[in-house]
Amino acid sequence: MSDVADFAGEAQALHDADLAERLEHERLAREAQPGTEECIECGDPIPPRRREAMPWVTRCVPCQEFEDHKGRRRR
Ligand SMILES: [Zn+2]
């Protein structure tokens, strides 16, 4: 993927710097709060596959979905 970014030129590089900053911030947040093997909400074990795909997750699937809906839809 980095080959594509190189090809895109300087304007893209500026954009990438912005993105890189955001990614760096995310990475730090992830390191400060390492993924847990158990859901912080209900204590259920988080499936290894899920932790592999998203090492920063701290909730099991149902709890994460609940959080997502809570944050997105207000009613
Ligand atoms: Zn849970």
N, CA, C, O and the ligand as a Tripos MOL2 file, in Angstrom:
@<TRIPOS>MOLECULE
protein
  301   299    76     0     0
PROTEIN
NO_CHARGES

@<TRIPOS>ATOM
      1 N           0.8200   -1.2070    0.0000 N.3       1 MET1
      2 CA          0.0000    0.0000    0.0000 C.3       1 MET1
      3 C           0.8580    1.2630    0.0000 C.2       1 MET1
      4 O           0.4460    2.2830   -0.5520 O.2       1 MET1
      5 N           2.0470    1.2110    0.6110 N.am      2 SER2
      6 CA          2.8980    2.4030    0.6820 C.3       2 SER2
      7 C           3.3850    2.8120   -0.6990 C.2       2 SER2
      8 O           3.6730    3.9880   -0.9200 O.2       2 SER2
      9 N           3.4850    1.8780   -1.6300 N.am      3 ASP3
     10 CA          3.8760    2.2050   -2.9930 C.3       3 ASP3
     11 C           2.8680    3.1570   -3.6230 C.2       3 ASP3
     12 O           3.2330    4.0930   -4.3350 O.2       3 ASP3
     13 N           1.6310    2.9070   -3.3540 N.am      4 VAL4
     14 CA          0.5690    3.7540   -3.9000 C.3       4 VAL4
     15 C           0.7040    5.1720   -3.3550 C.2       4 VAL4
     16 O           0.5440    6.1400   -4.0990 O.2       4 VAL4
     17 N           0.9930    5.3010   -2.0730 N.am      5 ALA5
     18 CA          1.1370    6.6090   -1.4450 C.3       5 ALA5
     19 C           2.3190    7.3580   -2.0390 C.2       5 ALA5
     20 O           2.2310    8.5650   -2.2650 O.2       5 ALA5
     21 N           3.4250    6.6640   -2.2950 N.am      6 ASP6
     22 CA          4.5980    7.2870   -2.8910 C.3       6 ASP6
     23 C           4.2630    7.8600   -4.2490 C.2       6 ASP6
     24 O           4.7210    8.9460   -4.6030 O.2       6 ASP6
     25 N           3.4900    7.1560   -4.9840 N.am      7 PHE7
     26 CA          3.1310    7.5320   -6.3410 C.3       7 PHE7
     27 C           2.2290    8.7550   -6.3540 C.2       7 PHE7
     28 O           2.2250    9.5090   -7.3270 O.2       7 PHE7
     29 N           1.4770    8.9570   -5.3070 N.am      8 ALA8
     30 CA          0.4450    9.9950   -5.3050 C.3       8 ALA8
     31 C           1.0200   11.4110   -5.1840 C.2       8 ALA8
     32 O           0.3130   12.3720   -5.4880 O.2       8 ALA8
     33 N           2.2570   11.5730   -4.7580 N.am      9 GLY9
     34 CA          2.8840   12.8970   -4.7710 C.3       9 GLY9
     35 C           2.7790   13.6760   -3.4750 C.2       9 GLY9
     36 O           2.3830   13.1400   -2.4400 O.2       9 GLY9
     37 N           3.1430   14.9650   -3.5510 N.am     10 GLU10
     38 CA          3.3200   15.7640   -2.3380 C.3      10 GLU10
     39 C           2.0120   16.1130   -1.6480 C.2      10 GLU10
     40 O           1.9120   16.0640   -0.4220 O.2      10 GLU10
     41 N           1.0210   16.4630   -2.4370 N.am     11 ALA11
     42 CA         -0.2790   16.8000   -1.8430 C.3      11 ALA11
     43 C          -0.7590   15.6350   -0.9910 C.2      11 ALA11
     44 O          -1.2750   15.8190    0.1110 O.2      11 ALA11
     45 N          -0.5810   14.4560   -1.5140 N.am     12 GLN12
     46 CA         -0.9830   13.2670   -0.7790 C.3      12 GLN12
     47 C          -0.1160   13.1090    0.4610 C.2      12 GLN12
     48 O          -0.5910   12.6610    1.5040 O.2      12 GLN12
     49 N           1.1660   13.4810    0.3440 N.am     13 ALA13
     50 CA          2.0840   13.3470    1.4740 C.3      13 ALA13
     51 C           1.6190   14.2170    2.6410 C.2      13 ALA13
     52 O           1.6860   13.8040    3.7990 O.2      13 ALA13
     53 N           1.1500   15.4200    2.3250 N.am     14 LEU14
     54 CA          0.6390   16.3030    3.3730 C.3      14 LEU14
     55 C          -0.5660   15.6590    4.0410 C.2      14 LEU14
     56 O          -0.6980   15.6420    5.2640 O.2      14 LEU14
     57 N          -1.4280   15.1370    3.2050 N.am     15 HIS15
     58 CA         -2.6140   14.4590    3.7310 C.3      15 HIS15
     59 C          -2.1930   13.2750    4.5970 C.2      15 HIS15
     60 O          -2.7670   13.0190    5.6550 O.2      15 HIS15
     61 N          -1.1750   12.5610    4.1180 N.am     16 ASP16
     62 CA         -0.7050   11.3820    4.8490 C.3      16 ASP16
     63 C          -0.1400   11.7720    6.2100 C.2      16 ASP16
     64 O          -0.3140   11.0550    7.1950 O.2      16 ASP16
     65 N           0.5450   12.9280    6.2520 N.am     17 ALA17
     66 CA          1.1120   13.3830    7.5160 C.3      17 ALA17
     67 C           0.0060   13.5790    8.5400 C.2      17 ALA17
     68 O           0.1390   13.2250    9.7110 O.2      17 ALA17
     69 N          -1.0840   14.1500    8.0630 N.am     18 ASP18
     70 CA         -2.2370   14.3540    8.9240 C.3      18 ASP18
     71 C          -2.7860   13.0160    9.3910 C.2      18 ASP18
     72 O          -3.1050   12.8140   10.5630 O.2      18 ASP18
     73 N          -2.8820   12.1190    8.4350 N.am     19 LEU19
     74 CA         -3.3960   10.7900    8.7440 C.3      19 LEU19
     75 C          -2.4490   10.0560    9.6800 C.2      19 LEU19
     76 O          -2.8750    9.3930   10.6260 O.2      19 LEU19
     77 N          -1.1570   10.1850    9.4010 N.am     20 ALA20
     78 CA         -0.1490    9.5090   10.2160 C.3      20 ALA20
     79 C          -0.2450    9.9710   11.6710 C.2      20 ALA20
     80 O          -0.0870    9.1890   12.6090 O.2      20 ALA20
     81 N          -0.5080   11.2580   11.8200 N.am     21 GLU21
     82 CA         -0.6320   11.8100   13.1710 C.3      21 GLU21
     83 C          -1.8120   11.1660   13.9010 C.2      21 GLU21
     84 O          -1.7440   10.8350   15.0850 O.2      21 GLU21
     85 N          -2.8770   11.0080   13.1510 N.am     22 ARG22
     86 CA         -4.0640   10.4070   13.7420 C.3      22 ARG22
     87 C          -3.8050    8.9410   14.0940 C.2      22 ARG22
     88 O          -4.1970    8.4570   15.1560 O.2      22 ARG22
     89 N          -3.1320    8.2510   13.1710 N.am     23 LEU23
     90 CA         -2.8260    6.8450   13.4030 C.3      23 LEU23
     91 C          -1.8910    6.6900   14.6000 C.2      23 LEU23
     92 O          -2.0330    5.7690   15.4050 O.2      23 LEU23
     93 N          -0.9350    7.6070   14.6970 N.am     24 GLU24
     94 CA          0.0020    7.5720   15.8090 C.3      24 GLU24
     95 C          -0.7480    7.7480   17.1250 C.2      24 GLU24
     96 O          -0.4870    7.0600   18.1110 O.2      24 GLU24
     97 N          -1.6800    8.6820   17.1080 N.am     25 HIS25
     98 CA         -2.4850    8.9240   18.2950 C.3      25 HIS25
     99 C          -3.2590    7.6650   18.6710 C.2      25 HIS25
    100 O          -3.3500    7.2950   19.8410 O.2      25 HIS25
    101 N          -3.8090    7.0240   17.6570 N.am     26 GLU26
    102 CA         -4.5620    5.7990   17.8850 C.3      26 GLU26
    103 C          -3.6660    4.7140   18.4560 C.2      26 GLU26
    104 O          -4.0430    3.9740   19.3660 O.2      26 GLU26
    105 N          -2.4630    4.6430   17.8900 N.am     27 ARG27
    106 CA         -1.5190    3.6130   18.3270 C.3      27 ARG27
    107 C          -1.1540    3.8190   19.8000 C.2      27 ARG27
    108 O          -1.0860    2.8650   20.5750 O.2      27 ARG27
    109 N          -0.9240    5.0630   20.1630 N.am     28 LEU28
    110 CA         -0.5700    5.3620   21.5480 C.3      28 LEU28
    111 C          -1.7210    5.0000   22.4760 C.2      28 LEU28
    112 O          -1.5240    4.4350   23.5520 O.2      28 LEU28
    113 N          -2.9200    5.3380   22.0360 N.am     29 ALA29
    114 CA         -4.0980    5.0160   22.8400 C.3      29 ALA29
    115 C          -4.1880    3.5120   23.0320 C.2      29 ALA29
    116 O          -4.5510    3.0230   24.1010 O.2      29 ALA29
    117 N          -3.8520    2.7990   21.9810 N.am     30 ARG30
    118 CA         -3.9120    1.3520   22.0290 C.3      30 ARG30
    119 C          -2.8790    0.8040   23.0100 C.2      30 ARG30
    120 O          -3.1470   -0.1350   23.7600 O.2      30 ARG30
    121 N          -1.7010    1.4080   22.9860 N.am     31 GLU31
    122 CA         -0.6290    0.9180   23.8600 C.3      31 GLU31
    123 C          -0.9040    1.2570   25.3130 C.2      31 GLU31
    124 O          -0.5920    0.4890   26.2230 O.2      31 GLU31
    125 N          -1.4990    2.4360   25.5070 N.am     32 ALA32
    126 CA         -1.8120    2.8550   26.8660 C.3      32 ALA32
    127 C          -2.8790    1.9460   27.4600 C.2      32 ALA32
    128 O          -2.9480    1.7340   28.6710 O.2      32 ALA32
    129 N          -3.6940    1.4260   26.5790 N.am     33 GLN33
    130 CA         -4.8060    0.5920   27.0330 C.3      33 GLN33
    131 C          -4.7630   -0.7090   26.2390 C.2      33 GLN33
    132 O          -5.5410   -0.9000   25.3040 O.2      33 GLN33
    133 N          -3.8610   -1.5900   26.6120 N.am     34 PRO34
    134 CA         -3.6980   -2.8180   25.8480 C.3      34 PRO34
    135 C          -4.9690   -3.6400   25.8400 C.2      34 PRO34
    136 O          -5.7440   -3.6340   26.7960 O.2      34 PRO34
    137 N          -5.1630   -4.3400   24.7490 N.am     35 GLY35
    138 CA         -6.3610   -5.1660   24.6190 C.3      35 GLY35
    139 C          -6.4850   -6.1180   25.7850 C.2      35 GLY35
    140 O          -5.4950   -6.5890   26.3440 O.2      35 GLY35
    141 N          -7.6940   -6.3800   26.1260 N.am     36 THR36
    142 CA         -7.9310   -7.2660   27.2540 C.3      36 THR36
    143 C          -8.5200   -8.5790   26.7590 C.2      36 THR36
    144 O          -9.1280   -8.6350   25.6910 O.2      36 THR36
    145 N          -8.3370   -9.6120   27.5320 N.am     37 GLU37
    146 CA         -8.8780  -10.9030   27.1080 C.3      37 GLU37
    147 C         -10.3360  -11.0380   27.5040 C.2      37 GLU37
    148 O         -11.0570  -11.9130   27.0270 O.2      37 GLU37
    149 N         -10.7460  -10.1440   28.3920 N.am     38 GLU38
    150 CA        -12.1340  -10.2100   28.8440 C.3      38 GLU38
    151 C         -12.8210   -8.8800   28.6070 C.2      38 GLU38
    152 O         -12.2130   -7.8150   28.7170 O.2      38 GLU38
    153 N         -14.0930   -8.9630   28.2800 N.am     39 CYS39
    154 CA        -14.8940   -7.7680   28.0400 C.3      39 CYS39
    155 C         -14.9550   -6.9130   29.3130 C.2      39 CYS39
    156 O         -15.2120   -7.4150   30.4080 O.2      39 CYS39
    157 N         -14.7110   -5.6070   29.1380 N.am     40 ILE40
    158 CA        -14.7350   -4.7320   30.3150 C.3      40 ILE40
    159 C         -16.1610   -4.4960   30.8000 C.2      40 ILE40
    160 O         -16.3710   -4.0160   31.9140 O.2      40 ILE40
    161 N         -17.1380   -4.8340   29.9630 N.am     41 GLU41
    162 CA        -18.5360   -4.5960   30.3450 C.3      41 GLU41
    163 C         -19.1130   -5.7870   31.0990 C.2      41 GLU41
    164 O         -19.6430   -5.6460   32.2010 O.2      41 GLU41
    165 N         -19.0000   -6.9590   30.4880 N.am     42 CYS42
    166 CA        -19.6910   -8.1130   31.0650 C.3      42 CYS42
    167 C         -18.7260   -9.1910   31.5520 C.2      42 CYS42
    168 O         -19.1440  -10.1490   32.2030 O.2      42 CYS42
    169 N         -17.4190   -9.0400   31.2380 N.am     43 GLY43
    170 CA        -16.4490  -10.0020   31.7390 C.3      43 GLY43
    171 C         -16.3560  -11.2770   30.9140 C.2      43 GLY43
    172 O         -15.5930  -12.1850   31.2430 O.2      43 GLY43
    173 N         -17.1410  -11.3370   29.8380 N.am     44 ASP44
    174 CA        -17.0470  -12.4930   28.9620 C.3      44 ASP44
    175 C         -15.7160  -12.4720   28.2250 C.2      44 ASP44
    176 O         -15.1850  -11.4010   27.9290 O.2      44 ASP44
    177 N         -15.1750  -13.6530   27.9270 N.am     45 PRO45
    178 CA        -13.9320  -13.6900   27.1610 C.3      45 PRO45
    179 C         -14.1490  -13.1510   25.7470 C.2      45 PRO45
    180 O         -15.1580  -13.4480   25.1070 O.2      45 PRO45
    181 N         -13.1950  -12.3600   25.2710 N.am     46 ILE46
    182 CA        -13.2650  -11.8500   23.9080 C.3      46 ILE46
    183 C         -12.6040  -12.8760   22.9930 C.2      46 ILE46
    184 O         -11.4730  -13.2900   23.2470 O.2      46 ILE46
    185 N         -13.2940  -13.2890   21.9340 N.am     47 PRO47
    186 CA        -12.7460  -14.3220   21.0500 C.3      47 PRO47
    187 C         -11.3730  -13.9220   20.5130 C.2      47 PRO47
    188 O         -11.1780  -12.7870   20.0780 O.2      47 PRO47
    189 N         -10.4120  -14.8700   20.5450 N.am     48 PRO48
    190 CA         -9.0520  -14.5770   20.0830 C.3      48 PRO48
    191 C          -9.0280  -13.9760   18.6860 C.2      48 PRO48
    192 O          -8.2190  -13.0930   18.4040 O.2      48 PRO48
    193 N          -9.9080  -14.4460   17.8140 N.am     49 ARG49
    194 CA         -9.9350  -13.9270   16.4420 C.3      49 ARG49
    195 C         -10.2720  -12.4570   16.4330 C.2      49 ARG49
    196 O          -9.7100  -11.6820   15.6590 O.2      49 ARG49
    197 N         -11.1850  -12.0800   17.2910 N.am     50 ARG50
    198 CA        -11.5880  -10.6710   17.3710 C.3      50 ARG50
    199 C         -10.4280   -9.8340   17.8940 C.2      50 ARG50
    200 O         -10.1750   -8.7360   17.4000 O.2      50 ARG50
    201 N          -9.7260  -10.3560   18.8910 N.am     51 ARG51
    202 CA         -8.5940   -9.6020   19.4570 C.3      51 ARG51
    203 C          -7.4630   -9.5040   18.4440 C.2      51 ARG51
    204 O          -6.7110   -8.5300   18.4170 O.2      51 ARG51
    205 N          -7.3610  -10.5360   17.6120 N.am     52 GLU52
    206 CA         -6.3140  -10.5250   16.5890 C.3      52 GLU52
    207 C          -6.6030   -9.4580   15.5450 C.2      52 GLU52
    208 O          -5.7100   -8.7300   15.1110 O.2      52 GLU52
    209 N          -7.8660   -9.3790   15.1520 N.am     53 ALA53
    210 CA         -8.2660   -8.4160   14.1310 C.3      53 ALA53
    211 C          -8.2470   -6.9990   14.6850 C.2      53 ALA53
    212 O          -7.8790   -6.0600   13.9790 O.2      53 ALA53
    213 N          -8.6400   -6.8400   15.9400 N.am     54 MET54
    214 CA         -8.6980   -5.5240   16.5700 C.3      54 MET54
    215 C          -8.0990   -5.6090   17.9690 C.2      54 MET54
    216 O          -8.8220   -5.7280   18.9580 O.2      54 MET54
    217 N          -6.7540   -5.5450   18.0440 N.am     55 PRO55
    218 CA         -6.0620   -5.7800   19.3240 C.3      55 PRO55
    219 C          -6.4580   -4.7920   20.4180 C.2      55 PRO55
    220 O          -6.2000   -5.0300   21.5980 O.2      55 PRO55
    221 N          -7.0780   -3.6940   20.0280 N.am     56 TRP56
    222 CA         -7.3950   -2.6720   21.0230 C.3      56 TRP56
    223 C          -8.7770   -2.8390   21.6180 C.2      56 TRP56
    224 O          -9.1610   -2.0810   22.5090 O.2      56 TRP56
    225 N          -9.5420   -3.8310   21.1350 N.am     57 VAL57
    226 CA        -10.9140   -3.9610   21.6380 C.3      57 VAL57
    227 C         -10.9030   -4.3240   23.1160 C.2      57 VAL57
    228 O         -10.0480   -5.0760   23.5850 O.2      57 VAL57
    229 N         -11.8500   -3.7840   23.8200 N.am     58 THR58
    230 CA        -11.9700   -4.0790   25.2500 C.3      58 THR58
    231 C         -13.3440   -4.6250   25.5710 C.2      58 THR58
    232 O         -13.6770   -4.8720   26.7300 O.2      58 THR58
    233 N         -14.1520   -4.8120   24.5090 N.am     59 ARG59
    234 CA        -15.5120   -5.3150   24.7320 C.3      59 ARG59
    235 C         -15.7790   -6.5020   23.8170 C.2      59 ARG59
    236 O         -15.2050   -6.6090   22.7340 O.2      59 ARG59
    237 N         -16.6570   -7.3900   24.2670 N.am     60 CYS60
    238 CA        -17.0950   -8.4770   23.4020 C.3      60 CYS60
    239 C         -18.0190   -7.9030   22.3290 C.2      60 CYS60
    240 O         -18.3900   -6.7300   22.3820 O.2      60 CYS60
    241 N         -18.3800   -8.7240   21.3690 N.am     61 VAL61
    242 CA        -19.1460   -8.2250   20.2230 C.3      61 VAL61
    243 C         -20.4750   -7.5890   20.6320 C.2      61 VAL61
    244 O         -20.7500   -6.4610   20.2220 O.2      61 VAL61
    245 N         -21.3030   -8.2620   21.4170 N.am     62 PRO62
    246 CA        -22.5950   -7.6630   21.7900 C.3      62 PRO62
    247 C         -22.4340   -6.3410   22.5410 C.2      62 PRO62
    248 O         -23.1860   -5.3960   22.3010 O.2      62 PRO62
    249 N         -21.4720   -6.2720   23.4360 N.am     63 CYS63
    250 CA        -21.2820   -5.0490   24.2070 C.3      63 CYS63
    251 C         -20.7760   -3.9250   23.3110 C.2      63 CYS63
    252 O         -21.1770   -2.7730   23.4710 O.2      63 CYS63
    253 N         -19.8980   -4.2570   22.3690 N.am     64 GLN64
    254 CA        -19.3900   -3.2380   21.4540 C.3      64 GLN64
    255 C         -20.5160   -2.7040   20.5860 C.2      64 GLN64
    256 O         -20.6100   -1.5030   20.3370 O.2      64 GLN64
    257 N         -21.3690   -3.6100   20.1290 N.am     65 GLU65
    258 CA        -22.4930   -3.1970   19.2850 C.3      65 GLU65
    259 C         -23.4340   -2.3060   20.0740 C.2      65 GLU65
    260 O         -23.9480   -1.3080   19.5680 O.2      65 GLU65
    261 N         -23.6450   -2.6850   21.3130 N.am     66 PHE66
    262 CA        -24.5050   -1.8830   22.1800 C.3      66 PHE66
    263 C         -23.9290   -0.4750   22.3280 C.2      66 PHE66
    264 O         -24.6480    0.5210   22.2410 O.2      66 PHE66
    265 N         -22.6210   -0.4150   22.5530 N.am     67 GLU67
    266 CA        -21.9590    0.8810   22.6960 C.3      67 GLU67
    267 C         -22.0710    1.6930   21.4160 C.2      67 GLU67
    268 O         -22.3430    2.8940   21.4430 O.2      67 GLU67
    269 N         -21.8520    1.0060   20.2790 N.am     68 ASP68
    270 CA        -21.9140    1.6960   18.9890 C.3      68 ASP68
    271 C         -23.2880    2.3230   18.7710 C.2      68 ASP68
    272 O         -23.4010    3.4720   18.3440 O.2      68 ASP68
    273 N         -24.3090    1.5630   19.0650 N.am     69 HIS69
    274 CA        -25.6660    2.0620   18.8370 C.3      69 HIS69
    275 C         -25.9860    3.2010   19.7930 C.2      69 HIS69
    276 O         -26.6270    4.1880   19.4320 O.2      69 HIS69
    277 N         -25.5210    3.0290   21.0140 N.am     70 LYS70
    278 CA        -25.7630    4.0530   22.0270 C.3      70 LYS70
    279 C         -25.1390    5.3680   21.5850 C.2      70 LYS70
    280 O         -25.7310    6.4360   21.7390 O.2      70 LYS70
    281 N         -23.9110    5.2730   21.0230 N.am     71 GLY71
    282 CA        -23.2090    6.4890   20.6270 C.3      71 GLY71
    283 C         -23.7860    7.1160   19.3700 C.2      71 GLY71
    284 O         -23.7770    8.3380   19.2200 O.2      71 GLY71
    285 N         -24.2860    6.2820   18.4650 N.am     72 ARG72
    286 CA        -24.6910    6.7850   17.1670 C.3      72 ARG72
    287 C         -26.1090    7.3200   17.1650 C.2      72 ARG72
    288 O         -26.3790    8.4120   16.6650 O.2      72 ARG72
    289 N         -27.0170    6.5270   17.7360 N.am     73 ARG73
    290 CA        -28.4270    6.9290   17.6600 C.3      73 ARG73
    291 C         -28.8720    7.4670   19.0190 C.2      73 ARG73
    292 O         -28.7150    6.8210   20.0550 O.2      73 ARG73
    293 N         -29.4130    8.6320   18.9740 N.am     74 ARG74
    294 CA        -29.9550    9.1700   20.2200 C.3      74 ARG74
    295 C         -31.4570    9.1700   20.1260 C.2      74 ARG74
    296 O         -32.0430    9.6900   19.1760 O.2      74 ARG74
    297 N         -32.0580    8.5870   21.1120 N.am     75 ARG75
    298 CA        -33.5120    8.5340   21.0490 C.3      75 ARG75
    299 C         -34.0690    8.4300   22.4590 C.2      75 ARG75
    300 O         -35.2860    8.3710   22.6400 O.2      75 ARG75
    301 ZN        -19.3960   -7.9490   26.9400 Zn       76 ZN76
@<TRIPOS>BOND
     1     1     2 1
     2     2     3 1
     3     3     4 2
     4     3     5 am
     5     5     6 1
     6     6     7 1
     7     7     8 2
     8     7     9 am
     9     9    10 1
    10    10    11 1
    11    11    12 2
    12    11    13 am
    13    13    14 1
    14    14    15 1
    15    15    16 2
    16    15    17 am
    17    17    18 1
    18    18    19 1
    19    19    20 2
    20    19    21 am
    21    21    22 1
    22    22    23 1
    23    23    24 2
    24    23    25 am
    25    25    26 1
    26    26    27 1
    27    27    28 2
    28    27    29 am
    29    29    30 1
    30    30    31 1
    31    31    32 2
    32    31    33 am
    33    33    34 1
    34    34    35 1
    35    35    36 2
    36    35    37 am
    37    37    38 1
    38    38    39 1
    39    39    40 2
    40    39    41 am
    41    41    42 1
    42    42    43 1
    43    43    44 2
    44    43    45 am
    45    45    46 1
    46    46    47 1
    47    47    48 2
    48    47    49 am
    49    49    50 1
    50    50    51 1
    51    51    52 2
    52    51    53 am
    53    53    54 1
    54    54    55 1
    55    55    56 2
    56    55    57 am
    57    57    58 1
    58    58    59 1
    59    59    60 2
    60    59    61 am
    61    61    62 1
    62    62    63 1
    63    63    64 2
    64    63    65 am
    65    65    66 1
    66    66    67 1
    67    67    68 2
    68    67    69 am
    69    69    70 1
    70    70    71 1
    71    71    72 2
    72    71    73 am
    73    73    74 1
    74    74    75 1
    75    75    76 2
    76    75    77 am
    77    77    78 1
    78    78    79 1
    79    79    80 2
    80    79    81 am
    81    81    82 1
    82    82    83 1
    83    83    84 2
    84    83    85 am
    85    85    86 1
    86    86    87 1
    87    87    88 2
    88    87    89 am
    89    89    90 1
    90    90    91 1
    91    91    92 2
    92    91    93 am
    93    93    94 1
    94    94    95 1
    95    95    96 2
    96    95    97 am
    97    97    98 1
    98    98    99 1
    99    99   100 2
   100    99   101 am
   101   101   102 1
   102   102   103 1
   103   103   104 2
   104   103   105 am
   105   105   106 1
   106   106   107 1
   107   107   108 2
   108   107   109 am
   109   109   110 1
   110   110   111 1
   111   111   112 2
   112   111   113 am
   113   113   114 1
   114   114   115 1
   115   115   116 2
   116   115   117 am
   117   117   118 1
   118   118   119 1
   119   119   120 2
   120   119   121 am
   121   121   122 1
   122   122   123 1
   123   123   124 2
   124   123   125 am
   125   125   126 1
   126   126   127 1
   127   127   128 2
   128   127   129 am
   129   129   130 1
   130   130   131 1
   131   131   132 2
   132   131   133 am
   133   133   134 1
   134   134   135 1
   135   135   136 2
   136   135   137 am
   137   137   138 1
   138   138   139 1
   139   139   140 2
   140   139   141 am
   141   141   142 1
   142   142   143 1
   143   143   144 2
   144   143   145 am
   145   145   146 1
   146   146   147 1
   147   147   148 2
   148   147   149 am
   149   149   150 1
   150   150   151 1
   151   151   152 2
   152   151   153 am
   153   153   154 1
   154   154   155 1
   155   155   156 2
   156   155   157 am
   157   157   158 1
   158   158   159 1
   159   159   160 2
   160   159   161 am
   161   161   162 1
   162   162   163 1
   163   163   164 2
   164   163   165 am
   165   165   166 1
   166   166   167 1
   167   167   168 2
   168   167   169 am
   169   169   170 1
   170   170   171 1
   171   171   172 2
   172   171   173 am
   173   173   174 1
   174   174   175 1
   175   175   176 2
   176   175   177 am
   177   177   178 1
   178   178   179 1
   179   179   180 2
   180   179   181 am
   181   181   182 1
   182   182   183 1
   183   183   184 2
   184   183   185 am
   185   185   186 1
   186   186   187 1
   187   187   188 2
   188   187   189 am
   189   189   190 1
   190   190   191 1
   191   191   192 2
   192   191   193 am
   193   193   194 1
   194   194   195 1
   195   195   196 2
   196   195   197 am
   197   197   198 1
   198   198   199 1
   199   199   200 2
   200   199   201 am
   201   201   202 1
   202   202   203 1
   203   203   204 2
   204   203   205 am
   205   205   206 1
   206   206   207 1
   207   207   208 2
   208   207   209 am
   209   209   210 1
   210   210   211 1
   211   211   212 2
   212   211   213 am
   213   213   214 1
   214   214   215 1
   215   215   216 2
   216   215   217 am
   217   217   218 1
   218   218   219 1
   219   219   220 2
   220   219   221 am
   221   221   222 1
   222   222   223 1
   223   223   224 2
   224   223   225 am
   225   225   226 1
   226   226   227 1
   227   227   228 2
   228   227   229 am
   229   229   230 1
   230   230   231 1
   231   231   232 2
   232   231   233 am
   233   233   234 1
   234   234   235 1
   235   235   236 2
   236   235   237 am
   237   237   238 1
   238   238   239 1
   239   239   240 2
   240   239   241 am
   241   241   242 1
   242   242   243 1
   243   243   244 2
   244   243   245 am
   245   245   246 1
   246   246   247 1
   247   247   248 2
   248   247   249 am
   249   249   250 1
   250   250   251 1
   251   251   252 2
   252   251   253 am
   253   253   254 1
   254   254   255 1
   255   255   256 2
   256   255   257 am
   257   257   258 1
   258   258   259 1
   259   259   260 2
   260   259   261 am
   261   261   262 1
   262   262   263 1
   263   263   264 2
   264   263   265 am
   265   265   266 1
   266   266   267 1
   267   267   268 2
   268   267   269 am
   269   269   270 1
   270   270   271 1
   271   271   272 2
   272   271   273 am
   273   273   274 1
   274   274   275 1
   275   275   276 2
   276   275   277 am
   277   277   278 1
   278   278   279 1
   279   279   280 2
   280   279   281 am
   281   281   282 1
   282   282   283 1
   283   283   284 2
   284   283   285 am
   285   285   286 1
   286   286   287 1
   287   287   288 2
   288   287   289 am
   289   289   290 1
   290   290   291 1
   291   291   292 2
   292   291   293 am
   293   293   294 1
   294   294   295 1
   295   295   296 2
   296   295   297 am
   297   297   298 1
   298   298   299 1
   299   299   300 2
@<TRIPOS>SUBSTRUCTURE
     1 MET1         2 RESIDUE 1 A MET
     2 SER2         6 RESIDUE 1 A SER
     3 ASP3        10 RESIDUE 1 A ASP
     4 VAL4        14 RESIDUE 1 A VAL
     5 ALA5        18 RESIDUE 1 A ALA
     6 ASP6        22 RESIDUE 1 A ASP
     7 PHE7        26 RESIDUE 1 A PHE
     8 ALA8        30 RESIDUE 1 A ALA
     9 GLY9        34 RESIDUE 1 A GLY
    10 GLU10       38 RESIDUE 1 A GLU
    11 ALA11       42 RESIDUE 1 A ALA
    12 GLN12       46 RESIDUE 1 A GLN
    13 ALA13       50 RESIDUE 1 A ALA
    14 LEU14       54 RESIDUE 1 A LEU
    15 HIS15       58 RESIDUE 1 A HIS
    16 ASP16       62 RESIDUE 1 A ASP
    17 ALA17       66 RESIDUE 1 A ALA
    18 ASP18       70 RESIDUE 1 A ASP
    19 LEU19       74 RESIDUE 1 A LEU
    20 ALA20       78 RESIDUE 1 A ALA
    21 GLU21       82 RESIDUE 1 A GLU
    22 ARG22       86 RESIDUE 1 A ARG
    23 LEU23       90 RESIDUE 1 A LEU
    24 GLU24       94 RESIDUE 1 A GLU
    25 HIS25       98 RESIDUE 1 A HIS
    26 GLU26      102 RESIDUE 1 A GLU
    27 ARG27      106 RESIDUE 1 A ARG
    28 LEU28      110 RESIDUE 1 A LEU
    29 ALA29      114 RESIDUE 1 A ALA
    30 ARG30      118 RESIDUE 1 A ARG
    31 GLU31      122 RESIDUE 1 A GLU
    32 ALA32      126 RESIDUE 1 A ALA
    33 GLN33      130 RESIDUE 1 A GLN
    34 PRO34      134 RESIDUE 1 A PRO
    35 GLY35      138 RESIDUE 1 A GLY
    36 THR36      142 RESIDUE 1 A THR
    37 GLU37      146 RESIDUE 1 A GLU
    38 GLU38      150 RESIDUE 1 A GLU
    39 CYS39      154 RESIDUE 1 A CYS
    40 ILE40      158 RESIDUE 1 A ILE
    41 GLU41      162 RESIDUE 1 A GLU
    42 CYS42      166 RESIDUE 1 A CYS
    43 GLY43      170 RESIDUE 1 A GLY
    44 ASP44      174 RESIDUE 1 A ASP
    45 PRO45      178 RESIDUE 1 A PRO
    46 ILE46      182 RESIDUE 1 A ILE
    47 PRO47      186 RESIDUE 1 A PRO
    48 PRO48      190 RESIDUE 1 A PRO
    49 ARG49      194 RESIDUE 1 A ARG
    50 ARG50      198 RESIDUE 1 A ARG
    51 ARG51      202 RESIDUE 1 A ARG
    52 GLU52      206 RESIDUE 1 A GLU
    53 ALA53      210 RESIDUE 1 A ALA
    54 MET54      214 RESIDUE 1 A MET
    55 PRO55      218 RESIDUE 1 A PRO
    56 TRP56      222 RESIDUE 1 A TRP
    57 VAL57      226 RESIDUE 1 A VAL
    58 THR58      230 RESIDUE 1 A THR
    59 ARG59      234 RESIDUE 1 A ARG
    60 CYS60      238 RESIDUE 1 A CYS
    61 VAL61      242 RESIDUE 1 A VAL
    62 PRO62      246 RESIDUE 1 A PRO
    63 CYS63      250 RESIDUE 1 A CYS
    64 GLN64      254 RESIDUE 1 A GLN
    65 GLU65      258 RESIDUE 1 A GLU
    66 PHE66      262 RESIDUE 1 A PHE
    67 GLU67      266 RESIDUE 1 A GLU
    68 ASP68      270 RESIDUE 1 A ASP
    69 HIS69      274 RESIDUE 1 A HIS
    70 LYS70      278 RESIDUE 1 A LYS
    71 GLY71      282 RESIDUE 1 A GLY
    72 ARG72      286 RESIDUE 1 A ARG
    73 ARG73      290 RESIDUE 1 A ARG
    74 ARG74      294 RESIDUE 1 A ARG
    75 ARG75      298 RESIDUE 1 A ARG
    76 ZN76       301 GROUP 0 **** ****
